[in-house]
Amino acid sequence: MNAHPSTPYALPDAPRDFSLLIDGSLIPVSDREPIDRTSPAHRRLVSRYPRATAADTDSAVAAAKTAFEKTDWATMPGAARARLILKVAELIREHKAELAQIEALEGGKPVSAIEGEIDVSVDLWEYAATLARHAYGDTYDTLGKDTMGLVLRQPIGVVAMITPWNFPLLILSQKLPFALALGCTAVVKPSELTSGTALLLGELLQKAGMPAGVVNILAGSGSTIGMQLCSHTDVAVVSFTGSTEVGKTISRAAADTLKRVSLELGGKAAHIVFADADLEAAADKVAFGILHNAGQCCVSGTRLLVQRSVAEQFSQAVAAQIKSVRVGDPLDPTVKVGPVISKQQYETIGSYIAIGKEENATLMLGGTQSLQHGGVDGYFVEPTIFADVSPDMRIAQEEIFGPVLAIIPFDTVDEALEIANSTIYGLASGVWTSNLDTAFKCARGLRSGTVEVNTYIAGAPELPLVGHRQSGVGHEKGRFAVEEFTELKTVQLQFGPLTDRWVPKGN
């Protein structure tokens, strides 16, 4: 093993084998056709997952349905579910280094970033546990002296969770503990590129004492296992995070059974910087917003809208910040940016860099790619900045999902809002200003589910993640998550004799 000094992280000598979780049983690689995962940073086989079959998927859904309908999981006291969810949170914390190494190897993301994401994941499990004891219905005692109405909030049933490769544990933690807290059961299908952390979580769930069938975790492709879950008659909700185009496909597949869908999709976030902002702090967060996970983030601040009077000064400051960021081996704790996820993504990002040049945007920084960096073989894209970008250019309209920043100047608040709202997306936006009026005008005028003022990618378990327009349907996290995984039931009660008889008494 090649270890980095003073860290627990090392490139393993052999790949790690993982197991599926179905109805409380772990199914090893030896029992199924393997899915091999090669590290995008080291070009070495690092993980092997058992490829779930169609029969496995049916078994997982059946197990989840039985656990929901035939056991006391959905009806047990919320306090009991909360205690179990807190046990899982503690086990995630205990296995932090192990989870970080798996994700760094499979996804190419630096461990320096993953460690923080695991801390956030723990926070999400701990916060979700509180909702097990605080999900309410309603009462109506104003319907008449002999009548009362109750509105019950009940768990909806089996939830299929289809999660992406870019934040495999974090995004699953935005879904699974909330559904469990409310009494639902789940079938999880992580990306076939980064299934390791979800499959290890299955082992931790077993260790925590999760009842059989409540959570089932499969490995396989979205086009097979994912689509089977979306059309399955016994799945009540599909919760998906990924691209807008795949989200549309999932909506169509779910429509035949009229199941609920919750979709957190693509984005083209605008980072708006006004001349009166703390420009030093803004430059730091703009760099972070485009380089976090090599730009492979749905809320990446890929469009920098900067007020014209400071555009040149601020653009140079951002470029200087980006130049200072260390790129390299994701297992090295001093590295901030690793390779991109795959050859396909590497080529896609390269095609957009070529498009930016063809559109006559000014290449201010980067623009190159390499299959080796600092002695590490991987799919490396140099952080890239295009200046003099117009809002209608493809690099300003389409989601690139890579470390490519488009700088667009503006003069007024109204112009900034018009540019920011000019794409099909509406997931996140950032605003930098010291003027309270400007901040609130932007917060109200930006057509995105999240607006962050004088910070970026901060987040909190209490705050919902919402996609507007073609960035999604529904929401995750926070107390509003109860709406995604519950349904309402009206109960009307009559006390004493019925006075409004349809057939008069005595007839």
Secondary structure, DSSP 4 states (H G I P E B T S, - for coil): -EEPTTSS-EE-SSPEE--EEETTEEE-GGGSPEEEEE-TTT-SEEEEEE---HHHHHHHHHHHHHHHHHSSTTTS-HHHHHHHHHHHHHHHHHTHHHHHHHHHHHH---HHHHHHHHHHHHHHHHHHHHHTT----EEE--S-TTEEEEEEEEE--EEEEE--SSSHHHHHHTTHHHHHHTT-EEEEE--TTS-HHHHHHHHHHHHHTPPTTTEEE----IIIIIHHHHH-TT--EEEEES-HHHHHHHHHHHHTTT-EEEEE-----EEEE-TTS-HHHHHHHHHHHHHGGGG--TT---EEEEEGGGHHHHHHHHHHHHHTS-BS-TTSTT--B---S-HHHHHHHHHHHHHHHHTT-EEEE---EEEEETTEEEEEE--EEEES--TTSHHHHS---SSEEEEEEESSHHHHHHHHT-SS--SEEEEE-S-HHHHHHHHHH--SSEEEES-SS---TTSPEE--GGGEESEESSGGGHHHHEEEEEEEEE-SS-SS-SSPTT-
